[in-house]
Amino acid sequence: AQSVTQPDIHITVSEGASLELRCNYSYGATPYLFWYVQSPGQGLQLLLKYFSGDTLVQGIKGFEAEFKRSQSSFNLRKPSVHWSDAAEYFCAVGAGNNNDMRFGAGTRLTVKP
Amino acid sequence: SQTIHQWPATLVQPVGSPLSLECTVEGTSNPNLYWYRQAAGRGLQLLFYSVGIGQISSEVPQNLSASRPQDRQFILSSKKLLLSDSGFYLCAWSLQSDTQYFGPGTRLTVL
């Protein structure tokens, strides 16, 4: 079965600085990869997803992620962080089967003024 | 467009009391439906999923159960709550694309 690791539990960046959140997955075939964001007390909102094709995917709110098969990674990036980006970010991997999606433990992002 | 609703938003229940959480989806037909639990500071744990009316698959043995009485309605229940049932419960739906879309969640505190 597939699995996801988010190595960073908590990251703090200054407003306007660039951001990269790490995600590593384990899966034998081509994975379906997702990034979600969760504000406190809220549900998860889909930021972007990768199924196939171009390995650099663009999402909402200015986020992008790059699929690197050789590194089993799907890192999330944003060139300039805004205070409103402070939230919890979850990486997830699916196997093409709707019922077997695995989530990472999440990375909490704090944005300093 | 599709929307997903959960209620109640928050719930405080005593140990041993029953539970019923409801999730409904609008704007789509024959969705797959999911219940997840998110404990404090942890990721998401899939509890149940359903691919159709009356079809429920359980991922984790526990004192919770799920039912799907209608195509777009998914209910999470318990006959007797435990302290360990406290958490944030999320409902999600998907179609064949494998992308899951989440509801706003229910915060359950068992005292």
Interface residues (C-beta under 8 A of the other chain):
Chain A: Y32 F34 Y36 G41 Q42 G43 L44 Q45 L46 K49 F51 F90 G94 G96 N97 N98 N99 M101 F103 G104 A105 G106
Chain B: Q6 N32 Y34 R42 G43 L44 L46 Y49 V51 S57 L90 A92 S94 Q96 S97 D98 T99 Q100 Y101 F102 G103 P104 G105 R107
